[in-house]
Amino acid sequence: MTDRRYQEAAFEDVMSTVEFRVSPRPHITVDTDVCRSCTTKACVHACPADLFVPTSEGGILFNYEQCFECGTCYQVCDGEGAISWSYPDGGAGVVFKRG
Amino acid sequence: MTHAGPDSVSTVVDETTKTFDVVVVGAGPAGSAAALEVARAGYSVALVERGPFPGAKNVYGGVVYGRILDELVPRWWERMPVQRWVTRRATMVMTPTQALTLDFRTQDWGKPPYNGATAHRADLDSWLAELAVEAGAVLVPSTVVTGLLRDHAGAVVGVRTDRPDGDLTAGVVIACDGVNSFLAKEAGMYRTGHEAEHLTLGVKQTLALPREAIEERFAVSGRDGVDIEMLGCTRGIPGGGFLYTNLDSVSIGVVLGLTGVSKAKTRPEELIAELKRHPAIAPLIKGGEQIEYSAHLIPEGGYRAMPELIGDGMLVAGDAAAMCLAAGIWLEGVNFALGAGMYAGRAAAAALKAGDVSGQGLAGYRTMLERSFVLADHRKLRDLPGLVLSDRMQQNYPGMVCDLVQGLFQVDNPLPKPGLRTLLRRSAKDNGVRWRDLVRDGWTGMRGLR
């Protein structure tokens, strides 16, 4: 059994330590029609901010607001053209203070 | 309007007057060093940064080696925003229940001219950019470069930004736009379109701890600090772990091969949580309160994965040029970025002076890189990134080494002590290591050291 003293904080609490200046324009878009035929769904496992969530119908729900802008999702995406990725507009997005 | 991304496209423009002599894209260490050298040479230079301040988008895994700054900033160690000077460096090889640590400390690294330091990128990158601004560079923050401007012959003549009327024309564009470098890709400088196999994902947590706790647990005092690198803590996914001390916090994380982590169906934060629970690590970070979580891609392919560095009107430096060295005990990046940026700035200034900003006119960049540590070290250690990320190094060797040492130190009386050869054979067999692979990998490793 895990020692309680070392138990991890909930992931939402971890994410709440990061500053995001959310842009009104989503800088990621996902074509869920392509996701439905994707068997690996690598983005779901690899995105360090856990932004991609599989739905029961085989598609993907995603959130761009808490994106680290690392590029992992489009790099690992097997579905041709499923993830369209760009940088958030100037000054918007993640702001690391202790990176 | 188009946005900066993998599908960025160039815009062809008619001949225009130059807004700046040089435009540097990205105010990381490479970009600021480049802008500093261009400004010092007396040319006008814009340093464009997409974050609200330099360093806002940047993450690294431990240590800044500042020696190259000797050439840029006299007595830099008196001015650089440092958290701690690294006087202890440890390499830890581990399994879920074992850890073998090579732990080195020297007080030489805790005094001028110093060796390595920990620093927050927000502080370090802002300081470096400020040096460029003091020399005359124009810092343009909160601005995304969305694509290249080219003339009818295809030469790069500037950049388009996401500001209204935001085209910046220039004699030379220096792309220091980081690991995703959409500009280098747009310019066709990367030979392969999809480079996920050369990338690793670094994920990091920073945990607040009182200074006294850090001093006690890591056995340091004053501004002395520790950097620990780990192998064998990623459930066989190619990569490793790191833990280093800041002034009143520690940073801990894992680095994971991108293709490995997506195939393994293990989330990065699970691996950090596991690392934090490891018996060799847990006591060091106990009670640490999470104050930031961050992630970034790292170009770990080394020399063989580098793009073209020079084009007509364009140079590439830093992470954008894959100038990150992840070769076992050598883990460096900021120093290569600083060096490459500095040489790119000098090459751009020389080309402007000679009135030839074609690829040929900018060729001095390559010469300077080859004569310096930037390309010499990358070339020398070109075979090691693959070895470090190989299955054997990740899945077999940590267990073999830990079992071997456990066998050496374990007292099994009344059984007689086994000989070294027996222990080696046993630990290799138990961990699925074949002799011919061990010899071959040892040879590759030794060749890298020549």
Boltz contact constraints between the chains, C-beta under 6 A:
constraints:
  - contact:
      token1: [A, 6]
      token2: [B, 277]
      max_distance: 6.0
  - contact:
      token1: [A, 6]
      token2: [B, 282]
      max_distance: 6.0
  - contact:
      token1: [A, 8]
      token2: [B, 273]
      max_distance: 6.0
  - contact:
      token1: [A, 9]
      token2: [B, 290]
      max_distance: 6.0
  - contact:
      token1: [A, 14]
      token2: [B, 290]
      max_distance: 6.0
  - contact:
      token1: [A, 14]
      token2: [B, 293]
      max_distance: 6.0
  - contact:
      token1: [A, 17]
      token2: [B, 290]
      max_distance: 6.0
  - contact:
      token1: [A, 17]
      token2: [B, 291]
      max_distance: 6.0
  - contact:
      token1: [A, 17]
      token2: [B, 292]
      max_distance: 6.0
  - contact:
      token1: [A, 17]
      token2: [B, 293]
      max_distance: 6.0
  - contact:
      token1: [A, 18]
      token2: [B, 293]
      max_distance: 6.0
  - contact:
      token1: [A, 42]
      token2: [B, 262]
      max_distance: 6.0
  - contact:
      token1: [A, 45]
      token2: [B, 262]
      max_distance: 6.0
  - contact:
      token1: [A, 45]
      token2: [B, 265]
      max_distance: 6.0
  - contact:
      token1: [A, 45]
      token2: [B, 267]
      max_distance: 6.0
  - contact:
      token1: [A, 46]
      token2: [B, 261]
      max_distance: 6.0
  - contact:
      token1: [A, 46]
      token2: [B, 262]
      max_distance: 6.0
  - contact:
      token1: [A, 48]
      token2: [B, 203]
      max_distance: 6.0
  - contact:
      token1: [A, 48]
      token2: [B, 268]
      max_distance: 6.0
  - contact:
      token1: [A, 48]
      token2: [B, 295]
      max_distance: 6.0
  - contact:
      token1: [A, 68]
      token2: [B, 295]
      max_distance: 6.0
  - contact:
      token1: [A, 70]
      token2: [B, 295]
      max_distance: 6.0
  - contact:
      token1: [A, 70]
      token2: [B, 296]
      max_distance: 6.0
  - contact:
      token1: [A, 70]
      token2: [B, 297]
      max_distance: 6.0
  - contact:
      token1: [A, 71]
      token2: [B, 180]
      max_distance: 6.0
  - contact:
      token1: [A, 71]
      token2: [B, 297]
      max_distance: 6.0
  - contact:
      token1: [A, 72]
      token2: [B, 201]
      max_distance: 6.0
  - contact:
      token1: [A, 75]
      token2: [B, 196]
      max_distance: 6.0
  - contact:
      token1: [A, 75]
      token2: [B, 258]
      max_distance: 6.0
  - contact:
      token1: [A, 76]
      token2: [B, 262]
      max_distance: 6.0
  - contact:
      token1: [A, 85]
      token2: [B, 5]
      max_distance: 6.0
  - contact:
      token1: [A, 86]
      token2: [B, 3]
      max_distance: 6.0
  - contact:
      token1: [A, 86]
      token2: [B, 4]
      max_distance: 6.0
  - contact:
      token1: [A, 86]
      token2: [B, 5]
      max_distance: 6.0
  - contact:
      token1: [A, 87]
      token2: [B, 4]
      max_distance: 6.0
  - contact:
      token1: [A, 87]
      token2: [B, 50]
      max_distance: 6.0
  - contact:
      token1: [A, 87]
      token2: [B, 144]
      max_distance: 6.0
  - contact:
      token1: [A, 89]
      token2: [B, 162]
      max_distance: 6.0
  - contact:
      token1: [A, 90]
      token2: [B, 50]
      max_distance: 6.0
  - contact:
      token1: [A, 90]
      token2: [B, 142]
      max_distance: 6.0
  - contact:
      token1: [A, 90]
      token2: [B, 143]
      max_distance: 6.0
  - contact:
      token1: [A, 90]
      token2: [B, 144]
      max_distance: 6.0
  - contact:
      token1: [A, 90]
      token2: [B, 162]
      max_distance: 6.0
  - contact:
      token1: [A, 91]
      token2: [B, 52]
      max_distance: 6.0
  - contact:
      token1: [A, 91]
      token2: [B, 142]
      max_distance: 6.0
  - contact:
      token1: [A, 95]
      token2: [B, 56]
      max_distance: 6.0
  - contact:
      token1: [A, 96]
      token2: [B, 294]
      max_distance: 6.0
  - contact:
      token1: [A, 97]
      token2: [B, 122]
      max_distance: 6.0
  - contact:
      token1: [A, 98]
      token2: [B, 120]
      max_distance: 6.0
  - contact:
      token1: [A, 98]
      token2: [B, 206]
      max_distance: 6.0
  - contact:
      token1: [A, 98]
      token2: [B, 292]
      max_distance: 6.0
  - contact:
      token1: [A, 99]
      token2: [B, 58]
      max_distance: 6.0
  - contact:
      token1: [A, 99]
      token2: [B, 59]
      max_distance: 6.0
  - contact:
      token1: [A, 99]
      token2: [B, 121]
      max_distance: 6.0
  - contact:
      token1: [A, 99]
      token2: [B, 294]
      max_distance: 6.0
